[in-house]
Amino acid sequence: MAKKLVFSFLFSNFLAIMFVLFFPARSAGSNIEFLLLLNSVFVFIVLACAAFFYYAFWVYGAKQSDRREGSISHGVVDGNSWFLIVLPILGIALLAYDRIYLRGVNYSQSLRAARYEWLASEGGSVFGVIGNLLVPLGYVGIFFVFKYYSHISRARSALVVASSLVAVFGHAFLNGGRSNILLYFLMVYIAFCISGKRLKLSSVFSKLGLFASILIIISVFYVASVTYSSATIGDVSVNELLKLAIWEMYGEPDEEFFSVSHSSLVYVFLYFALYLFHGQWTTQIIYGLMSHPGFHSIVSAPTVFLDKLGYIDLGMQKRAFSDTGVFISLPGAIYYDFGWIGVVLGSSLLGFIFGLSLAYLKNNYWRGTLGLLLVVSVASVLLLSPMLPVYGFSYFSFIIFSFLFLAILNLIFYRKTIFL
């Protein structure tokens, strides 16, 4: 389990560097030397501190493991699956009612056009609030199926998967966005990583092979639809859309590449890669900025709420990059806000938390909801660190809340804790 997460962290950083080296464009403020140094320092300190604290906590936890070792009840897990079948569907129904009937958003037009109409709409209702609280249980549902696949009946698994697909992809459709799909795959992957020896890939796909195929097909189709929708709004080709997106995301396109015609699928793939990894470009740009107004690394749903109440000032309107649409990698965001000292201290803190979470996975001590949230949170932050600070997605906070919500429902109805 620990090896999978460590390897995944390294691999995500490797993919980010491959993007910088081989994508047919470069940063408008190209400074690869700074980028490599910053990424290397971040990765090295995180892993060094994680290794130190992993062994420290593992030794202590191994001695205490007999005190609080939990077991998984088949009946409780199977019973909890009903929450993950019914509530996400109810949530997306309430959200659709709020968007379509109360706000009057026209979804017969292109997805991106509907998105901009929704963002410009006013109002909202209690239906939308409740829907936004219930839909994230769809992410928990897919995590639940992969984590506890051997404790849920095949029929119940299929229902949970169907519910999660309807809720998450339905929400992505209503938003006209892509971040929902990214977070969905993230939950699946983390569940796979932390399932350890109990979860064999062949076993999963023998049970969920149809689901895996449907998920991939729907995801590819949806991302392509959003891309073509953006091109339609701008009245441009996909080729031209990609070039415009490169400029918008602080890059400079390789004119030699774009002078030759390529398949539309190539442009869609590059557009998706650009969406994921353009934070590597903005990270290069920040080194040359004379001033750093506004924060990037501490922006999250709770801090934005505090900002609106006036308790803190994030400088949301003064940051160097757009607060929507354009990302900056986590190491870049920390450097932007706090400099090299902040990078060292922030990396050390993340390494400490990562080591603690790996030790948690290694032994049977601290097994429970809070430990699970610790693992999911730090794994999400590190796996997406080359792309963005994942907690900057407001819906990530809702997903974490949904894990707690499910645990509360479990305690109320079953008087038990689902142990990891």
Secondary structure, 3 states (H helix, E strand, C coil): CHHHHHHHHHHHHHHHHHHHHHCCEEECCCCHHHHHHHHHHHHHHHHHHHHHHHHHHHHHHHHHCCCCCCCCCHHHHHHHHHHHHHHHHHHHHHHHHHHHHHCCCCCCCCHHHHHHHHHHCCCCCHHHHHHHHHCCHHHHHHHHHHHCHHHCCHHHHHHHHHHHHHHHHHHHHHHCCCHHHHHHHHHHHHHHHHCHHHCCHHHHHHHHHHHHHHHHHHHHHHHHHHHHHHHHHHCCCHHHHHHHHHHHCCEEECHHHHCCCCCHHHHHHHHHHHHHHCHHHHHHHHCCCCCCCCCCCCCCHHHHHHHHHCCCCCCCCCCCCCCCCCCCCHHHHHHHHHHHHHHHHHHHHHHHHHHHHHHHHHCCCCCCHHHHHHHHHHHHHHHCCCCCCHHHCHHHHHHHHHHHHHHHHHHHHHCCCCCC
